[in-house]
């Protein structure tokens, strides 16, 4: 497998993983059950980590575009 192909595969896996996290966050945010203070803190921390993961995916995508796509 070429370097570009392996980077693309990794990027696709990262996006799929983020999609699962995002759907969980949306389902949890729209649930009718009230959250305890501890659960709210955990939910916020999970959300922050998800945003960081999204930013990392964005950087990988920019790098892929700059380094792996022919002009």
CNS distance restraints for C-alpha pairs under 8 A (distance, minus, plus):
assign (resid   1 and name CA) (resid   5 and name CA) 6.18 0.50 0.50
assign (resid   1 and name CA) (resid   6 and name CA) 6.36 0.50 0.50
assign (resid   2 and name CA) (resid   6 and name CA) 6.21 0.50 0.50
assign (resid   3 and name CA) (resid   7 and name CA) 6.15 0.50 0.50
assign (resid   4 and name CA) (resid   8 and name CA) 6.11 0.50 0.50
assign (resid   4 and name CA) (resid  64 and name CA) 7.58 0.50 0.50
assign (resid   4 and name CA) (resid  68 and name CA) 5.42 0.50 0.50
assign (resid   5 and name CA) (resid   9 and name CA) 6.14 0.50 0.50
assign (resid   6 and name CA) (resid  10 and name CA) 6.16 0.50 0.50
assign (resid   7 and name CA) (resid  11 and name CA) 6.09 0.50 0.50
assign (resid   7 and name CA) (resid  64 and name CA) 7.19 0.50 0.50
assign (resid   8 and name CA) (resid  12 and name CA) 6.14 0.50 0.50
assign (resid   8 and name CA) (resid  64 and name CA) 7.47 0.50 0.50
assign (resid   9 and name CA) (resid  13 and name CA) 6.25 0.50 0.50
assign (resid  10 and name CA) (resid  14 and name CA) 6.17 0.50 0.50
assign (resid  11 and name CA) (resid  15 and name CA) 6.21 0.50 0.50
assign (resid  11 and name CA) (resid  57 and name CA) 6.95 0.50 0.50
assign (resid  11 and name CA) (resid  60 and name CA) 7.01 0.50 0.50
assign (resid  11 and name CA) (resid  61 and name CA) 7.15 0.50 0.50
assign (resid  12 and name CA) (resid  16 and name CA) 6.19 0.50 0.50
assign (resid  13 and name CA) (resid  17 and name CA) 6.12 0.50 0.50
assign (resid  14 and name CA) (resid  18 and name CA) 6.12 0.50 0.50
assign (resid  14 and name CA) (resid  57 and name CA) 6.81 0.50 0.50
assign (resid  15 and name CA) (resid  19 and name CA) 6.07 0.50 0.50
assign (resid  15 and name CA) (resid  57 and name CA) 7.03 0.50 0.50
assign (resid  16 and name CA) (resid  20 and name CA) 6.46 0.50 0.50
assign (resid  17 and name CA) (resid  21 and name CA) 6.48 0.50 0.50
assign (resid  18 and name CA) (resid  22 and name CA) 6.00 0.50 0.50
assign (resid  18 and name CA) (resid  50 and name CA) 7.08 0.50 0.50
assign (resid  18 and name CA) (resid  53 and name CA) 7.14 0.50 0.50
assign (resid  18 and name CA) (resid  54 and name CA) 6.97 0.50 0.50
assign (resid  19 and name CA) (resid  23 and name CA) 6.15 0.50 0.50
assign (resid  20 and name CA) (resid  24 and name CA) 6.26 0.50 0.50
assign (resid  21 and name CA) (resid  25 and name CA) 6.22 0.50 0.50
assign (resid  21 and name CA) (resid  50 and name CA) 6.97 0.50 0.50
assign (resid  22 and name CA) (resid  26 and name CA) 6.20 0.50 0.50
assign (resid  22 and name CA) (resid  50 and name CA) 7.40 0.50 0.50
assign (resid  23 and name CA) (resid  27 and name CA) 6.10 0.50 0.50
assign (resid  24 and name CA) (resid  28 and name CA) 6.02 0.50 0.50
assign (resid  25 and name CA) (resid  29 and name CA) 5.91 0.50 0.50
assign (resid  25 and name CA) (resid  43 and name CA) 7.91 0.50 0.50
assign (resid  25 and name CA) (resid  47 and name CA) 7.14 0.50 0.50
assign (resid  26 and name CA) (resid  30 and name CA) 6.14 0.50 0.50
assign (resid  27 and name CA) (resid  31 and name CA) 6.17 0.50 0.50
assign (resid  35 and name CA) (resid  39 and name CA) 5.59 0.50 0.50
assign (resid  35 and name CA) (resid  40 and name CA) 5.80 0.50 0.50
assign (resid  36 and name CA) (resid  40 and name CA) 6.10 0.50 0.50
assign (resid  37 and name CA) (resid  41 and name CA) 6.28 0.50 0.50
assign (resid  38 and name CA) (resid  42 and name CA) 6.27 0.50 0.50
assign (resid  39 and name CA) (resid  43 and name CA) 5.98 0.50 0.50
assign (resid  40 and name CA) (resid  44 and name CA) 6.17 0.50 0.50
assign (resid  41 and name CA) (resid  45 and name CA) 6.16 0.50 0.50
assign (resid  42 and name CA) (resid  46 and name CA) 6.06 0.50 0.50
assign (resid  43 and name CA) (resid  47 and name CA) 6.16 0.50 0.50
assign (resid  44 and name CA) (resid  48 and name CA) 6.19 0.50 0.50
assign (resid  45 and name CA) (resid  49 and name CA) 6.21 0.50 0.50
assign (resid  46 and name CA) (resid  50 and name CA) 6.14 0.50 0.50
assign (resid  47 and name CA) (resid  51 and name CA) 6.29 0.50 0.50
assign (resid  48 and name CA) (resid  52 and name CA) 6.31 0.50 0.50
assign (resid  49 and name CA) (resid  53 and name CA) 6.14 0.50 0.50
assign (resid  50 and name CA) (resid  54 and name CA) 6.13 0.50 0.50
assign (resid  51 and name CA) (resid  55 and name CA) 6.23 0.50 0.50
assign (resid  52 and name CA) (resid  56 and name CA) 6.24 0.50 0.50
assign (resid  53 and name CA) (resid  57 and name CA) 6.24 0.50 0.50
assign (resid  54 and name CA) (resid  58 and name CA) 6.23 0.50 0.50
assign (resid  55 and name CA) (resid  59 and name CA) 6.31 0.50 0.50
assign (resid  56 and name CA) (resid  60 and name CA) 6.22 0.50 0.50
assign (resid  57 and name CA) (resid  61 and name CA) 6.08 0.50 0.50
assign (resid  58 and name CA) (resid  62 and name CA) 6.26 0.50 0.50
assign (resid  59 and name CA) (resid  63 and name CA) 6.15 0.50 0.50
assign (resid  60 and name CA) (resid  64 and name CA) 6.01 0.50 0.50
assign (resid  61 and name CA) (resid  65 and name CA) 6.11 0.50 0.50
assign (resid  62 and name CA) (resid  66 and name CA) 6.17 0.50 0.50
assign (resid  63 and name CA) (resid  67 and name CA) 5.93 0.50 0.50
assign (resid  63 and name CA) (resid  68 and name CA) 7.89 0.50 0.50
assign (resid  64 and name CA) (resid  68 and name CA) 5.18 0.50 0.50
assign (resid  64 and name CA) (resid  69 and name CA) 6.96 0.50 0.50
assign (resid  65 and name CA) (resid  69 and name CA) 5.39 0.50 0.50
